[in-house]
Amino acid sequence: MFTVNDFNPHGNFVLAEQGKVLLCKVFGGWNDEQAKYFVDTMSFVIANKFLSKNLKWARIMDMSEWQLSTPEANQIISSFIRWEDEHNCQMRCFCHCRSAQINLIKQKYRDSHNVYLFKDLESCQRACNLRLN
Protein backbone atom coordinates (compact mmCIF):
# COMPACT_ATOMS: atom_id res chain seq x y z
CA MET A 1 0.00 0.00 0.00
CA PHE A 2 1.22 3.49 -0.69
CA THR A 3 -0.16 6.76 0.58
CA VAL A 4 -0.32 10.09 -1.19
CA ASN A 5 -0.81 12.79 1.40
CA ASP A 6 2.09 15.21 1.20
CA PHE A 7 0.17 17.78 -0.87
CA ASN A 8 -3.07 19.13 0.56
CA PRO A 9 -4.17 22.37 -1.09
CA HIS A 10 -7.80 21.54 -0.50
CA GLY A 11 -8.85 17.97 0.19
CA ASN A 12 -6.81 14.81 0.10
CA PHE A 13 -6.75 11.19 -1.05
CA VAL A 14 -5.13 7.85 -0.30
CA LEU A 15 -4.45 5.15 -2.90
CA ALA A 16 -3.92 1.44 -2.37
CA GLU A 17 -3.27 -1.15 -5.03
CA GLN A 18 -5.14 -4.43 -4.60
CA GLY A 19 -4.15 -6.64 -7.52
CA LYS A 20 -5.72 -5.07 -10.62
CA VAL A 21 -7.82 -2.68 -8.53
CA LEU A 22 -6.95 0.81 -7.33
CA LEU A 23 -8.72 1.65 -4.10
CA CYS A 24 -9.07 5.40 -3.57
CA LYS A 25 -10.33 7.07 -0.42
CA VAL A 26 -11.02 10.76 -0.84
CA PHE A 27 -11.27 13.40 1.88
CA GLY A 28 -12.62 16.91 2.19
CA GLY A 29 -13.82 19.38 -0.41
CA TRP A 30 -11.75 19.51 -3.59
CA ASN A 31 -10.56 22.47 -5.60
CA ASP A 32 -8.94 22.42 -9.04
CA GLU A 33 -5.41 22.00 -7.63
CA GLN A 34 -6.41 18.88 -5.70
CA ALA A 35 -8.32 17.44 -8.67
CA LYS A 36 -5.30 17.98 -10.94
CA TYR A 37 -2.96 16.37 -8.40
CA PHE A 38 -5.35 13.40 -8.11
CA VAL A 39 -5.60 12.98 -11.90
CA ASP A 40 -1.83 13.30 -12.39
CA THR A 41 -1.15 10.75 -9.65
CA MET A 42 -3.81 8.32 -10.86
CA SER A 43 -2.62 8.56 -14.48
CA PHE A 44 0.97 7.89 -13.42
CA VAL A 45 0.05 4.91 -11.23
CA ILE A 46 -2.30 3.40 -13.83
CA ALA A 47 0.28 3.79 -16.60
CA ASN A 48 3.03 2.16 -14.54
CA LYS A 49 1.03 -0.59 -12.84
CA PHE A 50 -1.49 -1.61 -15.51
CA LEU A 51 -0.96 -0.07 -18.94
CA SER A 52 2.74 -0.94 -19.08
CA LYS A 53 1.68 -4.60 -18.70
CA ASN A 54 -1.43 -4.26 -20.92
CA LEU A 55 -3.68 -5.20 -17.97
CA LYS A 56 -7.35 -4.45 -17.53
CA TRP A 57 -8.03 -2.71 -14.25
CA ALA A 58 -10.73 -1.17 -12.04
CA ARG A 59 -11.08 1.74 -9.64
CA ILE A 60 -12.94 1.80 -6.32
CA MET A 61 -13.79 5.14 -4.74
CA ASP A 62 -14.61 5.28 -1.03
CA MET A 63 -16.62 8.50 -0.78
CA SER A 64 -17.33 8.39 2.97
CA GLU A 65 -15.09 11.40 3.75
CA TRP A 66 -15.51 13.43 0.55
CA GLN A 67 -17.34 16.77 0.71
CA LEU A 68 -17.93 17.62 -2.98
CA SER A 69 -15.82 19.88 -5.19
CA THR A 70 -15.67 23.10 -7.17
CA PRO A 71 -16.96 23.28 -10.77
CA GLU A 72 -13.35 23.59 -11.97
CA ALA A 73 -12.41 20.41 -10.14
CA ASN A 74 -15.41 18.62 -11.68
CA GLN A 75 -14.20 19.57 -15.18
CA ILE A 76 -10.74 18.14 -14.48
CA ILE A 77 -12.23 14.88 -13.20
CA SER A 78 -14.54 14.70 -16.24
CA SER A 79 -11.50 14.79 -18.54
CA PHE A 80 -9.95 11.96 -16.54
CA ILE A 81 -13.12 9.88 -16.99
CA ARG A 82 -12.64 10.02 -20.75
CA TRP A 83 -8.97 9.07 -20.33
CA GLU A 84 -9.93 6.03 -18.23
CA ASP A 85 -12.49 4.94 -20.83
CA GLU A 86 -9.70 4.87 -23.40
CA HIS A 87 -7.17 3.05 -21.18
CA ASN A 88 -8.57 -0.38 -20.18
CA CYS A 89 -10.71 0.69 -17.20
CA GLN A 90 -13.23 -2.13 -16.73
CA MET A 91 -15.16 -0.82 -13.71
CA ARG A 92 -15.54 2.21 -11.52
CA CYS A 93 -17.20 1.43 -8.22
CA PHE A 94 -18.30 4.02 -5.68
CA CYS A 95 -19.25 3.24 -2.09
CA HIS A 96 -20.46 5.12 0.99
CA CYS A 97 -22.13 7.82 -1.15
CA ARG A 98 -24.60 10.37 0.11
CA SER A 99 -27.48 11.47 -2.12
CA ALA A 100 -25.75 14.66 -3.34
CA GLN A 101 -22.68 12.60 -4.27
CA ILE A 102 -24.82 10.03 -6.09
CA ASN A 103 -26.43 12.75 -8.17
CA LEU A 104 -23.04 14.25 -9.04
CA ILE A 105 -21.58 10.85 -9.95
CA LYS A 106 -24.52 10.07 -12.22
CA GLN A 107 -24.16 13.46 -13.89
CA LYS A 108 -20.38 13.21 -14.38
CA TYR A 109 -20.45 9.64 -15.67
CA ARG A 110 -23.61 9.82 -17.81
CA ASP A 111 -21.62 9.35 -21.05
CA SER A 112 -19.28 6.75 -19.62
CA HIS A 113 -19.57 3.02 -19.06
CA ASN A 114 -18.91 0.61 -16.25
CA VAL A 115 -19.93 2.85 -13.34
CA TYR A 116 -21.47 1.17 -10.30
CA LEU A 117 -22.74 2.37 -6.93
CA PHE A 118 -22.48 0.10 -3.88
CA LYS A 119 -23.28 0.56 -0.22
CA ASP A 120 -19.96 -0.75 1.10
CA LEU A 121 -16.34 -1.40 0.18
CA GLU A 122 -16.65 -5.18 0.38
CA SER A 123 -19.38 -5.20 -2.30
CA CYS A 124 -17.15 -3.08 -4.56
CA GLN A 125 -14.23 -5.43 -4.06
CA ARG A 126 -16.32 -8.53 -4.83
CA ALA A 127 -17.72 -6.95 -8.02
CA CYS A 128 -14.27 -5.92 -9.23
CA ASN A 129 -12.78 -9.33 -8.52
CA LEU A 130 -15.59 -11.04 -10.45
CA ARG A 131 -15.19 -8.67 -13.40
CA LEU A 132 -11.41 -8.86 -13.62
CA ASN A 133 -10.92 -12.61 -13.02
Backbone as CSV, one residue per row, in Angstrom:
resi,resn,N_x,N_y,N_z,CA_x,CA_y,CA_z,C_x,C_y,C_z
1,MET,0.851,-1.184,0.000,0.000,0.000,0.000,0.889,1.238,0.000
2,PHE,0.487,2.243,-0.711,1.218,3.495,-0.687,0.228,4.614,-0.433
3,THR,0.696,5.650,0.192,-0.164,6.762,0.578,0.310,8.025,-0.108
4,VAL,-0.637,8.797,-0.595,-0.324,10.089,-1.187,-0.988,11.132,-0.300
5,ASN,-0.208,11.803,0.512,-0.805,12.793,1.399,0.133,13.947,1.725
6,ASP,1.144,14.142,0.906,2.095,15.212,1.201,1.702,16.543,0.554
7,PHE,0.624,16.557,-0.220,0.170,17.779,-0.874,-1.304,17.924,-0.563
8,ASN,-1.683,18.997,0.127,-3.066,19.126,0.558,-3.561,20.548,0.377
9,PRO,-3.701,21.012,-0.886,-4.167,22.373,-1.088,-5.615,22.547,-0.675
10,HIS,-6.386,21.491,-0.879,-7.800,21.538,-0.504,-8.360,20.143,-0.734
11,GLY,-8.450,19.361,0.305,-8.855,17.972,0.190,-7.644,17.072,0.175
12,ASN,-7.894,15.771,0.056,-6.812,14.811,0.099,-7.304,13.477,-0.426
13,PHE,-6.381,12.539,-0.655,-6.747,11.194,-1.054,-5.660,10.215,-0.662
14,VAL,-6.040,8.951,-0.583,-5.131,7.850,-0.305,-5.393,6.791,-1.360
15,LEU,-4.332,6.217,-1.905,-4.446,5.148,-2.896,-3.849,3.870,-2.344
16,ALA,-4.477,2.759,-2.698,-3.923,1.445,-2.370,-4.163,0.538,-3.565
17,GLU,-3.142,-0.204,-3.932,-3.268,-1.153,-5.031,-3.657,-2.505,-4.452
18,GLN,-4.700,-3.097,-5.015,-5.141,-4.433,-4.603,-5.262,-5.287,-5.864
19,GLY,-4.154,-5.882,-6.276,-4.153,-6.639,-7.519,-4.346,-5.703,-8.696
20,LYS,-5.429,-5.915,-9.460,-5.724,-5.072,-10.618,-6.732,-3.983,-10.276
21,VAL,-6.853,-3.685,-8.997,-7.820,-2.682,-8.535,-7.076,-1.575,-7.793
22,LEU,-7.434,-0.324,-8.109,-6.947,0.811,-7.330,-8.058,1.239,-6.389
23,LEU,-7.781,1.197,-5.113,-8.721,1.646,-4.097,-8.346,3.072,-3.715
24,CYS,-9.300,3.987,-3.850,-9.065,5.402,-3.565,-10.027,5.842,-2.470
25,LYS,-9.492,6.438,-1.441,-10.330,7.067,-0.423,-10.072,8.558,-0.513
26,VAL,-11.153,9.316,-0.658,-11.025,10.756,-0.841,-11.557,11.482,0.387
27,PHE,-10.950,12.636,0.675,-11.265,13.395,1.881,-11.513,14.857,1.542
28,GLY,-12.427,15.476,2.263,-12.621,16.915,2.192,-13.275,17.404,0.915
29,GLY,-13.305,18.724,0.787,-13.818,19.379,-0.407,-12.662,19.659,-1.350
30,TRP,-12.849,19.401,-2.630,-11.752,19.506,-3.590,-11.843,20.759,-4.433
31,ASN,-10.675,21.365,-4.641,-10.560,22.472,-5.596,-9.831,21.967,-6.838
32,ASP,-9.570,22.849,-7.790,-8.940,22.425,-9.037,-7.518,21.912,-8.826
33,GLU,-6.771,22.473,-7.888,-5.411,21.995,-7.626,-5.426,20.554,-7.147
34,GLN,-6.335,20.244,-6.225,-6.411,18.882,-5.696,-6.872,17.909,-6.777
35,ALA,-7.837,18.302,-7.587,-8.319,17.442,-8.666,-7.193,17.152,-9.659
36,LYS,-6.417,18.168,-10.010,-5.302,17.975,-10.941,-4.246,17.052,-10.334
37,TYR,-3.940,17.240,-9.071,-2.963,16.371,-8.397,-3.464,14.919,-8.381
38,PHE,-4.741,14.721,-8.108,-5.347,13.397,-8.113,-5.235,12.766,-9.504
39,VAL,-5.633,13.489,-10.529,-5.602,12.977,-11.900,-4.167,12.662,-12.330
40,ASP,-3.235,13.536,-12.036,-1.834,13.299,-12.392,-1.298,12.051,-11.688
41,THR,-1.618,11.917,-10.412,-1.154,10.754,-9.646,-1.794,9.475,-10.158
42,MET,-3.104,9.509,-10.360,-3.805,8.321,-10.860,-3.278,7.915,-12.230
43,SER,-3.117,8.864,-13.127,-2.622,8.558,-14.478,-1.245,7.912,-14.416
44,PHE,-0.373,8.436,-13.569,0.974,7.890,-13.421,0.918,6.465,-12.884
45,VAL,0.154,6.245,-11.831,0.052,4.912,-11.225,-0.553,3.914,-12.220
46,ILE,-1.632,4.293,-12.867,-2.298,3.405,-13.828,-1.349,3.057,-14.974
47,ALA,-0.655,4.041,-15.498,0.276,3.793,-16.601,1.382,2.825,-16.189
48,ASN,1.911,2.988,-14.983,3.031,2.157,-14.540,2.616,0.781,-14.032
49,LYS,1.461,0.677,-13.419,1.027,-0.594,-12.840,0.231,-1.457,-13.814
50,PHE,-0.565,-0.842,-14.676,-1.495,-1.610,-15.510,-1.220,-1.474,-17.005
51,LEU,-1.105,-0.261,-17.493,-0.956,-0.065,-18.941,0.377,-0.589,-19.450
52,SER,1.420,-0.447,-18.656,2.742,-0.936,-19.079,2.742,-2.453,-19.247
53,LYS,1.790,-3.142,-18.613,1.676,-4.605,-18.704,0.444,-5.014,-19.513
54,ASN,-0.216,-4.029,-20.131,-1.431,-4.261,-20.921,-2.522,-4.977,-20.108
55,LEU,-2.683,-4.580,-18.854,-3.676,-5.195,-17.973,-4.963,-4.388,-17.947
56,LYS,-6.077,-5.099,-17.820,-7.347,-4.452,-17.531,-7.383,-4.190,-16.036
57,TRP,-8.067,-3.134,-15.643,-8.033,-2.713,-14.247,-9.357,-2.068,-13.862
58,ALA,-9.509,-1.808,-12.560,-10.728,-1.172,-12.037,-10.344,-0.172,-10.953
59,ARG,-11.283,0.713,-10.686,-11.076,1.736,-9.644,-12.247,1.683,-8.670
60,ILE,-11.938,1.694,-7.380,-12.941,1.802,-6.322,-12.737,3.134,-5.629
61,MET,-13.833,3.855,-5.432,-13.788,5.140,-4.735,-14.601,5.046,-3.450
62,ASP,-13.940,5.197,-2.321,-14.614,5.283,-1.028,-14.912,6.763,-0.789
63,MET,-16.185,7.101,-0.834,-16.618,8.497,-0.780,-17.044,8.944,0.621
64,SER,-16.809,8.122,1.632,-17.328,8.388,2.975,-16.830,9.694,3.590
65,GLU,-15.659,10.182,3.165,-15.091,11.399,3.751,-15.032,12.570,2.773
66,TRP,-15.580,12.381,1.577,-15.511,13.428,0.553,-16.645,14.424,0.730
67,GLN,-16.361,15.699,0.488,-17.342,16.769,0.710,-17.606,17.600,-0.540
68,LEU,-17.665,16.964,-1.696,-17.932,17.621,-2.977,-16.745,18.444,-3.472
69,SER,-16.938,19.169,-4.582,-15.822,19.877,-5.194,-16.315,21.075,-5.992
70,THR,-15.355,21.907,-6.383,-15.672,23.104,-7.165,-16.010,22.705,-8.608
71,PRO,-16.685,23.577,-9.345,-16.959,23.280,-10.771,-15.676,23.050,-11.579
72,GLU,-14.625,23.776,-11.269,-13.353,23.594,-11.975,-12.779,22.192,-11.709
73,ALA,-12.875,21.751,-10.478,-12.405,20.405,-10.139,-13.237,19.354,-10.868
74,ASN,-14.531,19.562,-10.962,-15.407,18.623,-11.678,-15.002,18.506,-13.141
75,GLN,-14.627,19.604,-13.776,-14.198,19.571,-15.178,-12.917,18.751,-15.345
76,ILE,-12.001,18.896,-14.422,-10.744,18.144,-14.478,-11.025,16.646,-14.334
77,ILE,-11.872,16.288,-13.403,-12.230,14.876,-13.197,-12.965,14.339,-14.428
78,SER,-13.815,15.138,-15.028,-14.536,14.697,-16.239,-13.571,14.354,-17.374
79,SER,-12.509,15.104,-17.515,-11.495,14.791,-18.535,-10.810,13.468,-18.220
80,PHE,-10.580,13.217,-16.953,-9.948,11.959,-16.535,-10.865,10.766,-16.824
81,ILE,-12.157,10.943,-16.691,-13.118,9.879,-16.987,-12.944,9.424,-18.434
82,ARG,-12.842,10.367,-19.334,-12.636,10.022,-20.746,-11.310,9.280,-20.943
83,TRP,-10.270,9.733,-20.251,-8.968,9.071,-20.334,-9.085,7.622,-19.866
84,GLU,-9.747,7.400,-18.739,-9.927,6.029,-18.225,-10.664,5.154,-19.238
85,ASP,-11.715,5.706,-19.840,-12.491,4.945,-20.830,-11.607,4.453,-21.973
86,GLU,-10.594,5.209,-22.293,-9.700,4.875,-23.405,-8.506,4.017,-22.987
87,HIS,-8.366,3.733,-21.680,-7.172,3.046,-21.179,-7.493,1.839,-20.292
88,ASN,-8.318,0.935,-20.791,-8.566,-0.382,-20.181,-9.305,-0.387,-18.846
89,CYS,-9.943,0.703,-18.456,-10.707,0.690,-17.204,-11.965,-0.167,-17.409
90,GLN,-12.108,-1.199,-16.598,-13.228,-2.135,-16.725,-14.393,-1.794,-15.816
91,MET,-14.117,-1.167,-14.693,-15.162,-0.818,-13.715,-14.734,0.378,-12.899
92,ARG,-15.729,1.163,-12.526,-15.537,2.211,-11.523,-16.639,1.987,-10.503
93,CYS,-16.240,1.702,-9.289,-17.202,1.434,-8.221,-17.092,2.527,-7.165
94,PHE,-18.236,2.989,-6.710,-18.296,4.020,-5.683,-19.061,3.466,-4.494
95,CYS,-18.554,3.706,-3.291,-19.254,3.244,-2.094,-19.327,4.366,-1.061
96,HIS,-20.238,4.168,-0.109,-20.462,5.116,0.988,-20.847,6.505,0.469
97,CYS,-21.722,6.544,-0.526,-22.126,7.816,-1.146,-23.393,8.365,-0.502
98,ARG,-23.389,9.664,-0.313,-24.599,10.372,0.107,-25.378,10.779,-1.142
99,SER,-26.616,11.197,-0.966,-27.482,11.469,-2.124,-26.906,12.551,-3.039
100,ALA,-26.332,13.617,-2.493,-25.746,14.662,-3.339,-24.581,14.102,-4.151
101,GLN,-23.793,13.221,-3.556,-22.680,12.602,-4.270,-23.192,11.689,-5.382
102,ILE,-24.245,10.930,-5.091,-24.818,10.025,-6.094,-25.280,10.821,-7.304
103,ASN,-25.962,11.919,-7.064,-26.426,12.751,-8.174,-25.262,13.287,-8.998
104,LEU,-24.204,13.737,-8.338,-23.038,14.254,-9.043,-22.343,13.155,-9.843
105,ILE,-22.210,11.980,-9.256,-21.579,10.854,-9.953,-22.378,10.499,-11.202
106,LYS,-23.683,10.399,-11.059,-24.522,10.069,-12.217,-24.393,11.122,-13.313
107,GLN,-24.310,12.378,-12.920,-24.163,13.465,-13.895,-22.801,13.389,-14.588
108,LYS,-21.732,13.233,-13.814,-20.379,13.208,-14.377,-20.156,12.026,-15.307
109,TYR,-20.719,10.884,-14.956,-20.445,9.644,-15.673,-21.552,9.262,-16.656
110,ARG,-22.454,10.168,-16.968,-23.606,9.822,-17.812,-23.198,9.333,-19.196
111,ASP,-22.068,9.774,-19.723,-21.624,9.346,-21.046,-20.572,8.246,-20.994
112,SER,-20.310,7.754,-19.805,-19.280,6.748,-19.621,-19.920,5.366,-19.455
113,HIS,-19.095,4.390,-19.262,-19.568,3.024,-19.057,-18.943,2.454,-17.788
114,ASN,-19.480,1.364,-17.363,-18.909,0.611,-16.245,-18.806,1.410,-14.946
115,VAL,-19.882,2.091,-14.587,-19.934,2.849,-13.339,-20.984,2.201,-12.450
116,TYR,-20.589,1.885,-11.218,-21.470,1.169,-10.304,-21.443,1.808,-8.928
117,LEU,-22.598,1.845,-8.292,-22.740,2.368,-6.932,-23.040,1.213,-5.985
118,PHE,-22.290,1.136,-4.889,-22.476,0.095,-3.884,-22.560,0.744,-2.510
119,LYS,-23.155,0.041,-1.585,-23.279,0.564,-0.220,-21.966,0.486,0.554
120,ASP,-21.161,-0.554,0.283,-19.958,-0.746,1.098,-18.764,-1.186,0.246
121,LEU,-17.603,-1.083,0.843,-16.344,-1.398,0.181,-16.259,-2.871,-0.209
122,GLU,-16.720,-3.750,0.652,-16.648,-5.179,0.384,-17.423,-5.540,-0.881
123,SER,-18.586,-4.936,-1.085,-19.376,-5.195,-2.300,-18.624,-4.720,-3.543
124,CYS,-17.972,-3.579,-3.444,-17.146,-3.080,-4.560,-16.034,-4.066,-4.883
125,GLN,-15.348,-4.529,-3.852,-14.230,-5.433,-4.065,-14.674,-6.752,-4.706
126,ARG,-15.809,-7.294,-4.245,-16.323,-8.527,-4.829,-16.662,-8.332,-6.310
127,ALA,-17.335,-7.226,-6.624,-17.725,-6.952,-8.016,-16.492,-6.804,-8.910
128,CYS,-15.494,-6.096,-8.440,-14.267,-5.918,-9.227,-13.557,-7.242,-9.441
129,ASN,-13.454,-8.041,-8.391,-12.781,-9.331,-8.523,-13.500,-10.227,-9.522
130,LEU,-14.829,-10.235,-9.494,-15.591,-11.037,-10.453,-15.362,-10.545,-11.882
131,ARG,-15.345,-9.257,-12.065,-15.190,-8.670,-13.403,-13.803,-8.894,-13.977
132,LEU,-12.785,-8.807,-13.135,-11.412,-8.859,-13.621,-10.820,-10.265,-13.674
133,ASN,-11.475,-11.232,-13.044,-10.921,-12.611,-13.020,-11.713,-13.549,-13.869
